[in-house]
Amino acid sequence: MTPPDILRLDTVTKRYSPQLPPAVDQVSLSLHQGEILALLGPSGCGKTTLLRLIAGFERPDRGTLYFGRQPVDGATWLPPERRDVGIVFQDYALFPHLTVEKNVAFGLQPRGGKGKRGALPSGGLTAADVAEQTAAAIALVGLEALKHRFPHELSGGQQQRVALARALAPRPAIVLLDEPFSNLDVQVRLYLRQEVRDILRRVGASGVFVTHDQEEALALADRVAVMNQGHLEQIDAPEVVYGQPASRFVAEFVTQANFLPAQLSPEGWQTEIGCFAVDGPGEGASRGDVMVRQDDIALAEDAAGAAVVRDRQFLGREYKYCLQTPQGTLIHARLPLDAAIAVGRRVRLTVPPQRVRLYPALSPVSAPAYASPASLSAPLA
């Protein structure tokens, strides 16, 4: 059974200038209770603007945002401080003159009486409440021993933990994270993203985080929303987004896949590396582009192979090969380290037919004439 929606956006649009395309264009999505959602896309795609709309830093031009069943814009506008959200900024935004403890407690200042009419959170905190929730948040991120230090006395990873603790201290329903790991080195980033995921799970908070890092989005999120030029291209589980990209953009951005021009023949879709019986968004046309992921290609040295190794990069856990076909197409493949192939060698390509997908061709120009299947050294599907 699907958990209830804690946040819902209904055809939300935000335009900064009448002369420019919308930064966010009719985006509809939902966030389930306890779910972590990634907003993934390149710079300028609208993902940070969407996060700011959720936080209340921006007002939509059209569409409606709901927290639960309550609209929070238009006539029922709620400012950021009354939306029951915690925010972790890219640059941490810590107060340099305050200790860890005081930074975390900053948003928990004691206040009397009940919340203002219409506010999602209600009630006030006593001084004892502030102390208790501050201590709990600091313990949650493992910084009890550093609570009297100032931000400049902490590492980048420790500062990020302080920012997370400050966001979690008021015990918000939703935590918003804007590129939270981009300022950290690789090892700290890998460790901290798993730690953040575990912490959000532990407190039962729902999270929305912005990133341009495909691996980060796939590893951390329960669902991934891929954005492009203000539009929501696809929203689904990481495995679905990676394995069944809904558009060519998603396939290119998320998987860095190869695209091979293909023509429809009686045997299937004919490409330089073989003939495939495939489906996908490009069905119904006589020509298209077949998507082949880099990690779905197997290589074997073969003097009669159809491709030549033009470059090989060592990536630590694998090699990345750049291959050139007889017609000059460049194909990239990632393979394990157990069988290195030298630059200049000819190779035979093997691609599992069930892993390829078909997309519409980019341009109406005539597709090149391909060799017959029998002359290709790549196995045919």
N, C-alpha and C positions, 0 to 999 in steps of 0.2 A: 504494500500500500504506500502510495506517494505521500510524503509529509506535507503539511499545509504550507501554502506560500506565505513567507514572512515579508516579501517585497515583490511588487509587480509593477512593470512599466508597460503602459499601453500607448503605442504609436507616439513615442516621445520624440520631439524635434527641437533642436537648438541651433539657431543661426546667429552668428556674431555680426554679420554685415549683409545688407540686401544684395550687394554686388558679388558675394562669395557663396559657394555651395554650403549647405548646412553642415555644421561640425558633427551633429548627430541627426540622422534622417529617419524618422518613423521607426524607431527601435522599440520592439516589444519583447520582453523577457520576464522571467520570474526567478525568484530565489527561494528555495525550499528551506524549511526550518532545519538548522544544523548542517546545511550544505556549504561547500566552498566552491565559489564560481570564479573562474579566471576570465578577464577581459583581455584578449590577446590580439595584437595587431601591430603594424609598423608605426613609426612616428607619424603623427598627423591624421591617424585614422578615426579619432574621436573617442578613444577609450577613456582618456583622462577627463574629457568633458563629461562623459557619461557618469563617471565616478563623482564628479563635482555636482552634477544634477541630483544624484542620489543623496549626497551629503547635505545639499541645500545651499551650496556656494553659488549655484547658478539656478535660474528659473527657466523652465522650458517655454518655448514659444507656442508649442502645441502638444497635445497629449497629456496624459495624467500619470502620476506616480502614486502608488498605494503602499502604505506600510500596514501589512495585514489587509483589512478591508477599509482602512481610513485613508482618503486622499490627503496629500500633504502639500499640494500646490494650489494655485488659483485662489479661490475665495477662502480656502482652508489652509493657506500657506503656513508652514511651520519653519522657523529658522533652524540652522544647523544644531544649535545647543539644545533644541527640544525634540530632536528626531530619534533619540535613543540609539545613536551610532557612535562608535569609537573610530578614530582616524589615525593611521600611521602614515606619515609623510615620507617622501623619498629622501629628504635631507634630515629626517628625524625631528627637526624643529624643537630641540630641547633648549631650555633656558640655561645659559652658561653660568649664571650666578646662583643657581639653585642646585642642591644636592640631588642625588638619585631619588631619595625619599620624597623631597619636596617637589620634584618634577612630577613624580607619579601622583602625588596628592593634589596637584594644582587644580584639576578638574573636580575635586571632591570637597571643595570648601564648604563648611557647615552652613546650612541655610534653613531657616525656619518656615513653617507653614506648608501649604500644599502647592503643587505645581500650578502654573497658569492654566487658565481654561483652554482646553484643546491640546495641551501638551501630551505627548505619548508617555514619557516617564512622569511620575507624580511623587509627591512627598518630599521631605527634606532629610538631611543627614545630620546626626549629632557629631560632636568631636570624636566620640568613641567609634562611631561608624566609619568616619574618615580614617582613623588610625587602623582599624581592623581591615578595611578594604585595601588600603595602601600596602599594609604588610602582606596581605594575601596575594596581591598582584605582583609584588616584588619576589615573593617566594615562588610564584608560578613560573617566573622566568629565571629563577636560580641566582638572584643577585643580592641575597640577604647580606653577604659579607661586604658588599660594595655600596650599601645604601647611603653612606655618609660621604661618598666621593662626588666630585663634580664631573660634568661631561668631559672636560678636557683630560681628565685622568683615566678615561675609559677607552678601550679599543672600539673600532667601528662596529663589531658584532655586539659588544656590550651596550653601546649606545642604542643600537636597534632594539635590543631587549628592553631597554628603559622605555623607548617609544611605544613598544608593544604593551608593556605593563601599564603605562599611562592610559592607553586606549582601552585596556581591559578593566581597569580599576573601577569605573562606574558600572561595570557589568552590563554592557550594552547588548541589545538584541543582535546587532549587526556590526561587524568590524570591517572597515574599508582600508585597504592597503594600496598605496600608490607607488609602484615600482619599488617595493620595500627592500630588495636585495641588490639593487643595481650599483650601490656604492661599496660593495664588499668584494673581497678577493674570492677566487673560485672555491677554495676549500671551505671558507667560512660560509659562503652562500649556500653550498650544498648541505652543510650541516644545519644551518639556521632555518632553511626552508622546511626541512623535515620537523624541526623543533616547533616551528610556528604551526604547522599542520597538527602536530600532536597536542599543542596547547589549546588550539581552537576546539579540537575534538573533546579535550578534557573538560572544558567549561561549557560545552554545548552551544557555542556561539556560531552564528552564520557569518561567512566571510565573502567579500568581493575584493579581488586584487587585480591590479593592472600590471601587465608585463608585456614586453616585446620578445621575451625569451621562450621559444617553443618548448624546449625541454622542461623548463620551469613550470609552464602552464600544464603540460601533460602529466607531470609528476605530482603536482600539488593539488590540483583541482578535482572535484567530483564531476563538474561539467565545465566545458570550455566554450566561450562565446568568441568567435573570430570576427573581427571588425575590419572593414575596408572602406575608406572614404565616407565615413559616417554611417554606413549601412552595416547591419548585422548579417554576415554571410552564412553563418552556421552556428548553432548552439546544440551541443550534445556531449555525451560521455567522451573522455579522451580517446578511448579505443575506437569509437565511431568516427570522430573527427579525423584521426590519423588513417584509419583503414578505409573509410568511405567518405572522402572529401566531397562536399556538396557542390563545389565550384572549382574551376581551375585555379582561382586565386588561393583558395584554402589549400589545395594540393601543393601549389608552389610555395606558399609561405610556411605551412606547417611541416611538410615533409621534404622540401627542397628536391622534389622529384624531377626526373627527366621526362621530356615530352617529345615523342617521335611522330612525325607526320605519317598518317595512315590513309590507305584507300580501301574501300569496301570491295571485296572480291567474293566469288562463290565459296571460297574456302574460309573466309573470315576477313579480319582487318589486316591488310598486308603492310608491314613496316620493313625497315632495313634489317632488323634483327630477327624477323620471323613473322608468322601469321598467327593471329590471336582471335579467338571467339570471346569477345568481351562485351560488357554493358557499361552503362554510365550515362551522364548527362548529355553525351554526344550522339546518342542513338537517334536514328531516323534520318541521318544524312549519309551522303556517299563518301565523304571524306571527314577526317577529324584528326585528333592528336591522341595517341595512346600514352598514358602515364605509366612510367616504370620507376619505382622508388630505388634509391641508391642501394639500400640494404637488401633489396630483393634480387639483385643480380649476382650470379655465380660466374666465376671466370676460370678458364683452364687454358694453359699454354697450348697453342696449336698452330703449326706453321702454315696451315691453310685457313686460319681463323679470319673472320670478317673484320676485326677491329685491331687497332694497334694501340699499345700503351704509350701515351704521350707524356704523362707525368704521374708521379706517385708521391703522396704525402704521408708522413708518419704522424698519427694522431694519438699515440700512446696506447690505446686499446685496440686500434685497428689501422689499416691503411685506407687512404682515399685515392682512388685511381681516376685519372682522366683518360678516356678512351676516344679514339677517332675512328669513325666508320669510313667505308670507301667513298661515300658522298660528302664527307667532311663534317658530319654531325658529331658534336662532342657529347659524350655520355659519361656521367660520373657514377662511380660504384664504391661502396664501402665494404671491405672484407676483413676477416680476422687476420692476425699476424702469422698464422701457421704456414702459409704458403706465399711468400713474397714473389711477385712477378716483376722482372726488371723492365725498365723503360726501354722502349723500342721493340719489345716482343709482340708477336701477334697472338691474339687470344680468341677463344670461342666463348660466346655469351650464352648463358642459360637463365631463363626467367620463368618462374612458376606462372602458368597462365591465369590461375585464379587470383593472382595478386595485382593484375593490371586493370586499369579503368580507362574508359574512353571519354574524351571531352571535345566540345566543338572546336574546330580549327580557328585560329586567331584571325586569319585573313582569307579573302576569297580567291587568292592566286592559285593557279593550278598546282596540284601536288606533283612531285617528281615521279617519274616512272621507276618502279622498283624492280629488282631482279626477281626472277621466278623463285618460288619457295625451294625448289630443288637445288638452286645454286647457292643458297644461303648456308653458311656454316653453323649459324645458331639453330638449335633444335626448334622445331615448329610445334606450336600448341595444338 
